[in-house]
Amino acid sequence: MSESFPILTLEQMAYAYAEPSGTAEFKSRPEDFMVRETLSFEPDGEGNHACLYIEKTNTNTEWLARQLARFAGVEAREVGYAGLKDRQAVTSQWFTVKLEGVEKPDWEQLQLDGVRIVHRTWHRKKLKHGAIKHNQFIITLRNIQGLSAAEFEQGIEKIAQQGVPNYFGPQRFGYNYNNLHRAVRWFKREIKIKKRNEKSMTLSSARSMVFNQMLSERIRQLGWNTIANGEVMMLDGTRSVFAVESIDTELQERYNQVDIHPTAPLWGRGKLQSSADILVLEQQTAQQLAQWCPALENQGLQQERRSVRLMPKNIQASFNIADQLTAELRFNLPSGSYATAVLRELIKF
């Protein structure tokens, strides 16, 4: 691939802590990776949108949405869901199906391998992307080697207190980073991408790689769990941001209390909101990605910000020490964050 468009993988990104020495088997079975979605609101219980909480095994979210539309006799656009879930996993998530002007289907007759409707209700509106309070992850790591249960728990305690880098996970980039290779060919005008969803996926992959590199360079230059002059801070649990010229005692305390988080750019057109030390760092990193950043701007994307710190909630682990060490890890993450960002700080898999 042309050096003007370097493809930087997640394996190349800096760690918040020391690079893990232990290894484990990950996703050796579907039930080793379980996700349970909780919405940011309660369904209305009435309306013309069927609201379905569905458990699915080894099933793609978009594929299932199309099957629900076909079964209900509606267009695919009438089906809503709050977020994509991993295919190689057991995941539970909400879907809405608009049934205005059509005969109500008998959902008991829906027969799809690996799909089970757990709960049904009604809602007044189509479910929108991102309407998630959190995702609960239940992850089983098998055959852990090079790491004791006590050392594993020490790593969890550190993460509970200081969080992890909010990297975009490998799912974002496709198998063997094919989404990024495709982006390079598109930006160099070797191919055309016409479908809206393919274009969106390709741009998101490229933008996510730029963000990951911004975050990685920040860790390399500033270290982890630090803030510097010129930050753009994000209020915890929101996307609201504000610029900070210098760090004072109050801001440091708010950061320590996890009330605010520093951010890095999701690249696009417009002026960087950062200043001072952070602006210099971000400009230097953008120069390292001298072709990627203009290519994203040329596609009309606007500058946005994303938190660089991810704080897993209610993180805990239980262990089974039989013939080999196995750990079951549980934690909650907000919408748009990745469990692999947590795991990579604990173990190699």
C-alpha positions as CSV (number, residue, x, y, z in Angstrom):
1,M,0.0,0.0,0.0
2,S,1.2,3.5,-0.8
3,E,3.3,5.1,2.0
4,S,1.2,8.3,1.6
5,F,-1.7,6.4,3.1
6,P,-0.1,4.4,6.0
7,I,-2.4,1.9,7.6
8,L,-1.9,1.9,11.3
9,T,-3.4,-1.1,13.2
10,L,-4.7,-1.4,16.7
11,E,-1.7,-3.6,17.5
12,Q,0.6,-0.6,16.9
13,M,-1.3,1.7,19.3
14,A,0.2,2.6,22.6
15,Y,-0.9,1.0,25.9
16,A,-2.1,2.9,28.9
17,Y,-0.2,0.5,31.1
18,A,2.5,-2.0,30.4
19,E,1.9,-4.3,27.4
20,P,0.2,-7.4,28.8
21,S,2.4,-10.5,29.2
22,G,-0.4,-13.0,29.6
23,T,-2.4,-14.7,26.8
24,A,-5.8,-16.2,26.6
25,E,-8.3,-17.8,24.2
26,F,-11.0,-15.3,23.2
27,K,-14.3,-16.1,21.5
28,S,-13.6,-19.8,21.2
29,R,-17.4,-20.2,21.5
30,P,-20.3,-17.9,20.9
31,E,-21.3,-17.8,24.6
32,D,-17.8,-16.6,25.5
33,F,-18.8,-13.1,24.3
34,M,-22.2,-12.0,25.5
35,V,-23.7,-8.5,25.1
36,R,-26.9,-7.2,26.7
37,E,-28.2,-3.9,25.6
38,T,-30.0,-1.4,27.8
39,L,-31.8,1.5,26.2
40,S,-31.6,5.1,27.4
41,F,-35.4,5.2,27.8
42,E,-38.3,2.9,28.5
43,P,-40.5,1.8,25.6
44,D,-43.9,3.6,25.6
45,G,-45.9,0.4,25.8
46,E,-48.2,1.8,23.0
47,G,-47.9,3.1,19.5
48,N,-47.6,1.5,16.1
49,H,-44.0,0.3,16.3
50,A,-43.5,-3.3,17.6
51,C,-40.7,-3.2,20.1
52,L,-38.8,-6.5,20.3
53,Y,-36.0,-7.5,22.6
54,I,-34.2,-10.3,20.8
55,E,-31.4,-12.6,21.8
56,K,-29.4,-13.8,18.8
57,T,-26.4,-16.1,18.4
58,N,-23.9,-15.8,15.6
59,T,-26.3,-13.4,13.8
60,N,-25.6,-10.1,12.1
61,T,-27.7,-7.2,13.3
62,E,-28.4,-5.7,9.8
63,W,-29.3,-9.2,8.4
64,L,-31.7,-9.7,11.3
65,A,-33.3,-6.3,10.7
66,R,-34.0,-7.3,7.1
67,Q,-35.5,-10.6,8.1
68,L,-37.8,-8.8,10.6
69,A,-38.9,-6.5,7.8
70,R,-39.6,-9.4,5.4
71,F,-41.6,-11.3,8.1
72,A,-43.7,-8.2,8.9
73,G,-44.2,-7.3,5.3
74,V,-42.7,-3.9,5.5
75,E,-39.8,-2.0,3.9
76,A,-36.4,-2.5,5.6
77,R,-36.3,1.2,6.4
78,E,-39.2,0.7,8.8
79,V,-37.0,-1.4,11.2
80,G,-34.9,0.5,13.8
81,Y,-32.2,-0.6,16.1
82,A,-29.9,1.3,18.5
83,G,-26.6,-0.2,17.5
84,L,-24.7,-2.9,15.7
85,K,-23.6,-5.9,17.8
86,D,-20.9,-8.5,17.2
87,R,-21.8,-11.4,15.0
88,Q,-19.7,-14.0,16.6
89,A,-21.4,-13.7,20.0
90,V,-24.6,-14.1,21.9
91,T,-26.2,-10.7,21.9
92,S,-29.5,-9.2,23.2
93,Q,-30.8,-6.0,21.7
94,W,-33.9,-4.0,20.9
95,F,-35.5,-3.6,17.5
96,T,-38.6,-1.6,16.4
97,V,-40.8,-2.5,13.4
98,K,-43.3,0.0,12.2
99,L,-46.6,-1.7,11.6
100,E,-48.9,1.2,10.5
101,G,-51.3,0.1,7.8
102,V,-50.2,-3.5,7.7
103,E,-51.6,-6.7,9.3
104,K,-50.0,-7.3,12.7
105,P,-47.7,-10.4,12.3
106,D,-47.7,-13.3,14.7
107,W,-44.2,-13.0,16.1
108,E,-44.6,-16.5,17.7
109,Q,-44.3,-17.8,14.1
110,L,-40.9,-16.2,13.5
111,Q,-38.5,-19.1,13.0
112,L,-34.8,-18.1,12.5
113,D,-31.8,-20.1,13.6
114,G,-30.1,-18.6,16.6
115,V,-32.9,-16.0,17.1
116,R,-35.2,-15.8,20.1
117,I,-37.7,-13.0,20.9
118,V,-37.3,-12.5,24.7
119,H,-39.8,-9.6,25.2
120,R,-42.4,-7.7,23.2
121,T,-44.0,-4.3,23.7
122,W,-44.9,-1.2,21.7
123,H,-43.3,2.2,21.1
124,R,-44.5,5.4,19.4
125,K,-41.3,6.0,17.4
126,K,-38.6,4.2,15.4
127,L,-35.6,3.2,17.5
128,K,-32.7,5.5,16.6
129,H,-29.0,4.7,16.5
130,G,-27.2,5.5,19.7
131,A,-30.2,5.4,22.0
132,I,-28.4,3.1,24.4
133,K,-27.7,3.7,28.1
134,H,-25.1,1.0,28.2
135,N,-24.1,-2.4,26.9
136,Q,-23.3,-5.1,29.5
137,F,-20.5,-7.4,28.4
138,I,-20.0,-10.9,29.9
139,I,-16.7,-12.2,28.5
140,T,-15.1,-15.6,29.1
141,L,-11.3,-15.8,28.6
142,R,-10.1,-19.4,28.5
143,N,-6.7,-21.1,29.0
144,I,-5.1,-18.0,30.6
145,Q,-1.3,-18.4,30.6
146,G,1.5,-16.2,31.9
147,L,-0.9,-14.4,34.3
148,S,-2.2,-15.4,37.7
149,A,-5.7,-14.7,39.0
150,A,-4.2,-12.2,41.5
151,E,-2.3,-10.3,38.7
152,F,-5.5,-10.3,36.6
153,E,-7.4,-8.7,39.5
154,Q,-4.7,-6.1,40.0
155,G,-5.2,-5.1,36.3
156,I,-8.9,-4.9,36.8
157,E,-8.5,-2.6,39.8
158,K,-6.2,-0.3,37.9
159,I,-8.7,-0.1,35.0
160,A,-11.6,0.6,37.4
161,Q,-9.7,3.5,38.9
162,Q,-8.0,5.0,35.8
163,G,-9.9,3.6,32.8
164,V,-8.5,2.7,29.4
165,P,-7.8,4.4,26.1
166,N,-11.1,4.8,24.2
167,Y,-9.8,3.1,21.0
168,F,-12.0,2.1,18.2
169,G,-11.9,-1.8,18.1
170,P,-10.9,-4.1,15.3
171,Q,-14.6,-4.6,14.3
172,R,-14.5,-1.0,13.0
173,F,-11.9,-1.8,10.4
174,G,-13.1,-5.1,9.0
175,Y,-11.3,-8.4,8.5
176,N,-7.5,-7.9,8.0
177,Y,-8.3,-4.1,8.0
178,N,-10.0,-4.4,4.6
179,N,-12.1,-1.4,5.2
180,L,-9.0,0.8,5.4
181,H,-7.4,-0.8,2.3
182,R,-10.7,-0.1,0.5
183,A,-10.6,3.5,1.8
184,V,-7.1,4.0,0.3
185,R,-8.2,2.7,-3.1
186,W,-11.3,5.0,-2.9
187,F,-9.3,8.1,-1.9
188,K,-6.8,7.4,-4.7
189,R,-9.7,7.1,-7.1
190,E,-8.9,3.6,-8.0
191,I,-12.5,2.5,-7.2
192,K,-15.9,4.1,-6.8
193,I,-18.2,3.6,-3.8
194,K,-21.8,4.5,-4.6
195,K,-23.9,2.8,-1.9
196,R,-24.5,5.1,1.0
197,N,-24.0,2.5,3.7
198,E,-20.7,1.3,2.2
199,K,-19.5,4.9,1.9
200,S,-20.4,5.6,5.5
201,M,-18.6,2.4,6.7
202,T,-15.5,3.2,4.7
203,L,-15.3,6.8,6.0
204,S,-15.9,5.7,9.6
205,S,-13.1,3.2,9.4
206,A,-10.6,5.9,8.1
207,R,-11.8,8.4,10.6
208,S,-11.5,5.9,13.5
209,M,-7.9,5.0,12.5
210,V,-7.0,8.7,12.6
211,F,-8.6,9.0,16.1
212,N,-6.7,6.0,17.3
213,Q,-3.4,7.4,16.2
214,M,-4.2,10.8,17.8
215,L,-4.9,9.0,21.1
216,S,-1.9,6.7,20.8
217,E,0.5,9.7,20.2
218,R,-1.1,11.4,23.1
219,I,-0.2,8.5,25.4
220,R,3.3,8.3,24.0
221,Q,4.0,12.0,24.5
222,L,2.0,12.8,27.7
223,G,1.5,9.4,29.3
224,W,-1.7,8.0,30.6
225,N,-4.1,9.5,33.2
226,T,-2.8,13.1,32.6
227,I,-4.3,16.3,31.3
228,A,-2.5,19.3,29.8
229,N,-3.0,22.9,28.8
230,G,-5.2,23.4,25.8
231,E,-7.5,20.4,26.3
232,V,-11.0,20.1,24.9
233,M,-13.0,18.5,27.7
234,M,-16.1,16.4,27.5
235,L,-18.7,16.1,30.2
236,D,-19.1,12.6,31.4
237,G,-22.1,10.8,29.9
238,T,-22.7,13.5,27.3
239,R,-21.2,14.8,24.1
240,S,-21.0,18.4,25.4
241,V,-17.4,19.8,25.1
242,F,-15.6,22.9,26.3
243,A,-12.1,24.3,25.7
244,V,-9.6,24.7,28.5
245,E,-6.7,27.1,28.1
246,S,-4.9,25.9,31.3
247,I,-5.3,23.3,34.0
248,D,-6.2,24.6,37.4
249,T,-6.9,22.8,40.7
250,E,-10.7,22.7,40.0
251,L,-10.3,21.1,36.6
252,Q,-7.8,18.6,37.9
253,E,-10.3,17.6,40.6
254,R,-13.1,17.2,38.2
255,Y,-10.9,15.0,36.0
256,N,-10.0,12.9,39.0
257,Q,-13.6,12.5,39.9
258,V,-14.4,11.3,36.4
259,D,-16.8,14.3,35.8
260,I,-14.9,15.4,32.7
261,H,-12.7,13.6,30.1
262,P,-10.1,14.9,27.7
263,T,-10.9,14.4,24.0
264,A,-9.2,13.9,20.6
265,P,-10.5,14.9,17.2
266,L,-12.7,12.9,14.9
267,W,-11.2,14.4,11.9
268,G,-13.0,16.6,9.4
269,R,-13.3,20.1,8.1
270,G,-12.9,23.1,10.4
271,K,-10.5,24.4,13.0
272,L,-9.2,22.2,15.8
273,Q,-10.8,23.3,19.1
274,S,-7.7,22.5,21.1
275,S,-4.9,25.0,21.9
276,A,-1.5,25.2,23.5
277,D,0.2,21.9,24.2
278,I,-2.7,19.7,22.9
279,L,-3.0,21.7,19.7
280,V,0.7,21.2,18.9
281,L,0.4,17.5,19.6
282,E,-2.7,17.1,17.4
283,Q,-1.2,19.1,14.5
284,Q,2.0,17.0,14.6
285,T,-0.1,13.8,14.5
286,A,-2.1,15.2,11.6
287,Q,1.1,15.8,9.7
288,Q,2.0,12.1,10.1
289,L,-1.3,11.3,8.4
290,A,-0.9,14.0,5.8
291,Q,-3.1,12.2,3.2
292,W,-5.7,10.7,5.4
293,C,-6.8,14.0,7.0
294,P,-7.3,15.9,3.8
295,A,-9.1,12.9,2.2
296,L,-11.6,13.0,5.1
297,E,-12.1,16.7,4.8
298,N,-12.7,16.3,1.0
299,Q,-15.6,14.0,1.8
300,G,-17.4,16.8,3.7
301,L,-16.9,15.5,7.3
302,Q,-16.8,18.1,10.0
303,Q,-14.5,18.3,13.0
304,E,-15.9,16.5,16.1
305,R,-14.5,15.3,19.4
306,R,-14.5,11.9,21.2
307,S,-13.4,11.2,24.7
308,V,-10.0,9.6,25.0
309,R,-10.8,8.0,28.3
310,L,-13.2,5.0,28.7
311,M,-14.3,4.1,32.2
312,P,-15.9,0.6,32.4
313,K,-18.7,0.5,35.0
314,N,-19.2,-2.3,37.5
315,I,-16.1,-4.2,36.3
316,Q,-15.5,-7.5,38.0
317,A,-14.1,-10.9,37.4
318,S,-14.6,-14.5,38.6
319,F,-12.2,-17.3,38.1
320,N,-12.3,-21.0,37.5
321,I,-9.0,-22.8,38.3
322,A,-9.6,-26.4,37.2
323,D,-7.2,-27.8,34.7
324,Q,-6.6,-24.3,33.3
325,L,-7.3,-20.7,34.5
326,T,-10.5,-19.3,33.1
327,A,-11.9,-15.8,33.8
328,E,-15.4,-14.5,33.4
329,L,-15.2,-10.7,33.0
330,R,-18.3,-8.4,33.4
331,F,-18.6,-4.7,32.8
332,N,-20.8,-2.0,31.3
333,L,-19.8,0.3,28.5
334,P,-21.5,3.3,27.0
335,S,-22.7,3.3,23.4
336,G,-19.9,3.6,20.8
337,S,-17.2,2.1,22.9
338,Y,-15.5,-1.3,22.5
339,A,-14.9,-4.2,24.9
340,T,-11.6,-5.0,23.1
341,A,-10.3,-1.6,24.3
342,V,-10.7,-3.0,27.8
343,L,-9.4,-6.5,27.1
344,R,-6.2,-5.3,25.3
345,E,-5.0,-3.7,28.5
346,L,-5.4,-6.9,30.4
347,I,-4.3,-9.8,28.2
348,K,-3.2,-10.8,24.7
349,F,-5.8,-12.8,22.8
